[in-house]
Amino acid sequence: MTLDLRHVRAFIVLAEELHFNRAAERLHVSQPALSRTIRELEETVGTKLLNRTTRSAELTEAGRAFLLEAQLGVGHLEHAVKLARYTAQGIFGELRIAYMDFAINGRLPELIRAFRENHPSIRLDLSFMPTTMQRTALMEHRIDIGFLIGSFENDRIHNYTFDYDSYVALLPASHPLANSSSLRLSDLADEPFVLGTTDYWAAHRERLFVLCHEAGFFPKIVQEASSSEGIFGLVAAGTGVTVYSSCVRNIQRRGLVIKPLDDVTHSIPICAAWDESSASPGLKTFTEFLNRVWDSAD
């Protein structure tokens, strides 16, 4: 029997539900029809993908392996369908762009505006994604280009340094150091710190911990937040201090004082990263614009 998309979609839905009746309802088929589809799939693959009870199901080890690749394959196919539809509508390309906080609060909006003005026929699909997640998404072709902290060292990936930010301290407006004429990172050694969570802010934390080590201390972390707004709010509330990117100057936030750090000479490189082997025409147009127009505008 030939494997077709109907079998794969049914398997993915059943793997998500792990319940035949619920999966059948989502697929708008009967439960016996779904069971038959899954049996046909297993016969074609040549191994059992699910362990069944009366109504529920459990993925086998082979089923888990098949699920991951099946999801990627369906995702690529759905993307191909979208591209075909955009082309038929006169939209001659799509570009999937991921960004993290420092990029979108810095110069990235300026770049996006300029590119859209010059290439209105290319649809831009923008999504927030932390640096570490962008690296994975690039390798799995779920995004075309990412704007992240630092370069992504991989043989397939090309890196372009898009911008440099400096490190600044954020203090509550009422903090004793808020009115100081100068501030060093070492002055914050005994302060409680508010930082981004490890899952969303790993790249920034790693670089910050190196800076703190060079300054002779490790930050005493008292509170964490997943978003920039959460970090700003906690600092403004007096929970602690933090070290952030100088792009914060583009954001209006009451209750915060921004102080340069006189003893920190390191900067934060914001890089654009993409797979050089990608055949995406939208990506080629964007990277050419980045190298030609953006460089000349700096």
C-alpha positions in Angstrom: 0.0 0.0 0.0 1.2 3.6 -0.8 1.7 5.9 2.1 -0.4 9.1 1.6 -1.0 12.3 3.6 -4.3 11.1 4.9 -2.5 8.3 6.9 0.1 10.7 8.2 -2.4 13.4 9.3 -4.6 10.7 11.1 -1.5 9.4 12.9 -0.4 12.9 14.1 -3.9 13.7 15.4 -4.2 10.4 17.2 -0.7 10.9 18.7 -1.8 14.3 20.0 -5.1 12.9 21.5 -4.0 9.4 22.4 -7.7 8.6 22.3 -9.5 7.1 19.3 -12.9 8.7 19.7 -11.5 12.2 20.3 -9.1 11.8 17.3 -11.9 10.6 15.1 -14.0 13.6 16.0 -11.2 16.0 15.1 -10.7 14.2 11.8 -14.5 14.0 11.1 -14.4 10.2 10.5 -15.7 7.2 12.4 -13.6 5.4 15.0 -13.5 2.2 13.0 -12.4 4.2 9.9 -9.6 5.8 11.9 -8.5 2.4 13.3 -8.4 1.0 9.7 -6.3 4.0 8.6 -3.8 3.5 11.4 -3.5 -0.3 10.6 -2.8 0.6 6.9 -0.1 3.0 8.0 1.6 0.5 10.2 1.5 -2.1 7.5 3.1 0.3 5.1 5.8 1.4 7.6 6.3 -2.2 8.6 6.2 -1.9 12.4 3.8 -1.1 15.2 3.5 2.6 15.9 0.9 2.5 18.7 -0.1 0.2 21.5 -3.9 0.1 21.8 -6.4 -0.4 24.6 -10.2 -0.3 24.0 -10.3 3.4 23.2 -7.0 4.9 24.1 -3.5 4.6 22.5 0.1 4.9 23.5 3.0 5.6 21.2 5.7 2.9 20.8 9.3 3.9 20.6 9.0 3.6 16.8 5.9 5.7 16.9 7.6 8.5 18.7 10.4 8.5 16.1 7.9 8.5 13.3 5.9 11.3 14.8 8.7 13.8 14.9 9.6 13.3 11.3 5.9 13.2 10.2 5.3 16.6 11.9 8.3 18.1 10.2 7.2 16.7 6.8 3.6 17.9 7.1 4.9 21.3 8.2 7.1 21.6 5.1 4.2 20.6 2.9 1.8 23.1 4.5 4.5 25.8 4.0 4.7 24.8 0.3 0.9 25.1 -0.1 1.0 28.6 1.5 3.8 29.6 -0.9 1.8 28.4 -3.9 -1.2 30.3 -2.8 0.7 33.5 -2.2 2.3 33.2 -5.6 -1.2 32.8 -7.2 -2.3 35.9 -5.3 0.6 37.9 -6.7 2.6 37.7 -3.5 5.9 36.5 -4.9 7.5 35.2 -1.7 7.3 34.6 2.0 10.0 35.1 4.6 9.8 33.7 8.1 11.8 35.9 10.4 12.4 35.2 14.1 13.6 37.9 16.5 14.4 38.2 20.2 13.9 41.2 22.6 17.1 43.1 21.9 16.6 43.0 18.2 12.9 44.1 18.1 13.6 46.8 20.7 16.6 48.0 18.7 17.1 48.6 14.9 15.2 45.6 13.5 11.9 47.6 13.0 13.8 50.1 11.0 15.1 47.3 8.7 11.7 45.7 8.3 10.1 49.0 7.3 12.8 49.7 4.8 12.6 46.2 3.3 8.8 46.3 3.0 9.0 49.7 1.2 11.4 48.3 -1.3 9.9 44.8 -1.7 6.1 45.0 -1.0 5.5 41.7 -2.9 7.3 39.6 -0.3 5.2 38.7 2.7 7.1 38.8 6.1 6.0 36.4 8.8 7.5 37.7 12.0 7.6 35.7 15.3 9.2 36.1 18.7 11.7 33.4 19.5 14.6 33.3 22.1 18.1 32.9 20.8 18.5 29.2 21.7 15.1 28.3 20.1 16.0 30.2 16.9 19.1 28.0 16.5 17.0 24.9 16.6 14.3 26.4 14.3 17.0 27.3 11.7 18.3 23.7 11.7 14.8 22.4 11.3 13.9 24.9 8.6 11.0 26.3 10.6 12.3 29.8 10.1 14.3 31.4 7.2 16.4 33.9 9.2 16.8 34.7 12.8 18.0 37.8 14.7 19.7 36.6 17.8 22.4 37.3 20.4 25.8 36.4 19.0 26.7 34.2 16.0 25.4 30.7 15.5 28.5 28.6 14.9 27.5 25.9 12.4 28.8 24.9 9.0 25.4 25.4 7.4 24.8 28.8 8.9 25.9 32.3 7.6 26.1 35.0 10.2 25.9 38.8 9.6 26.5 41.2 12.5 23.5 43.4 12.3 24.0 45.7 15.3 26.0 46.1 18.5 24.3 47.1 21.8 26.1 48.1 25.0 25.4 46.8 28.5 23.5 49.1 30.9 22.2 48.8 34.4 18.5 49.2 35.2 17.7 50.5 38.6 14.5 51.4 40.4 14.0 55.2 40.4 14.3 55.2 44.2 17.5 53.2 44.3 20.5 55.0 46.2 22.7 54.5 43.1 20.1 56.0 40.7 21.6 59.5 41.1 25.2 58.5 41.1 27.4 60.3 38.5 29.0 57.0 37.4 28.3 53.3 37.9 30.4 50.1 37.7 29.1 46.6 37.4 31.1 45.8 40.5 29.0 48.3 42.4 26.1 45.9 42.0 27.9 42.9 43.5 25.7 43.0 46.7 22.5 43.9 45.0 19.5 41.6 44.4 19.1 40.8 40.7 16.1 40.4 38.5 16.9 38.2 35.4 15.2 36.6 32.5 14.3 33.0 32.9 16.8 30.3 31.7 14.5 29.0 29.0 14.0 32.4 27.3 17.1 34.3 28.3 19.9 31.6 28.3 22.1 33.5 25.7 22.0 36.8 27.6 22.5 35.1 31.0 25.6 33.2 29.8 27.2 36.4 28.7 26.2 38.3 31.8 27.6 35.7 34.1 31.0 36.0 32.4 30.9 39.8 32.9 30.0 39.4 36.6 32.8 36.8 37.0 35.2 39.3 35.6 33.9 41.9 38.0 34.5 39.5 40.9 31.0 38.3 41.8 28.1 36.1 40.9 24.7 37.9 40.8 22.3 37.1 43.6 19.1 36.3 41.6 15.9 36.9 43.6 13.3 37.0 40.9 13.0 35.9 37.2 10.7 36.9 34.4 10.2 35.5 30.9 9.6 38.8 29.1 11.3 42.2 29.0 8.1 43.8 30.3 8.2 41.5 33.3 11.8 42.3 34.0 11.1 46.1 33.8 8.1 45.8 36.0 9.9 43.9 38.7 12.8 46.4 38.7 10.5 49.4 38.8 8.7 47.8 41.8 12.0 47.7 43.7 12.5 43.9 43.6 16.0 44.3 42.4 18.4 45.6 39.7 19.3 44.1 36.3 21.7 44.4 33.4 20.1 44.8 30.0 20.8 46.0 26.5 21.1 49.7 25.7 18.2 49.2 23.3 16.1 49.8 26.4 16.5 53.5 25.7 14.0 53.1 22.9 11.3 51.9 25.4 9.2 54.2 27.5 9.0 52.8 31.0 8.2 54.8 34.2 10.0 54.0 37.4 13.3 52.9 35.8 16.7 54.6 35.7 19.2 53.5 33.0 22.9 53.8 33.9 25.9 53.1 31.7 28.4 50.6 33.2 31.8 52.3 33.1 33.8 49.1 33.7 32.1 47.0 31.0 33.8 47.3 27.6 32.1 44.2 26.0 29.1 44.8 23.7 26.2 42.6 22.7 26.3 41.6 19.1 22.9 41.2 17.4 23.4 38.8 14.5 21.3 37.8 11.6 21.7 34.0 10.9 20.5 32.0 7.9 21.1 28.7 6.2 23.2 29.4 3.1 21.9 26.3 1.3 18.3 27.6 1.5 16.6 27.9 -1.9 14.1 30.5 -0.6 13.9 33.4 -3.1 12.5 35.7 -0.4 15.6 34.9 1.8 18.0 35.7 -1.1 16.3 39.0 -1.7 16.3 39.9 2.0 20.0 39.0 2.6 21.0 40.9 -0.5 19.1 43.9 0.8 20.7 43.5 4.2 24.3 43.5 2.7 23.7 46.2 0.1 21.2 48.7 1.4 21.6 48.3 5.2 25.4 48.4 5.1 25.3 51.6 3.1 22.7 53.1 5.6 24.9 52.6 8.6 
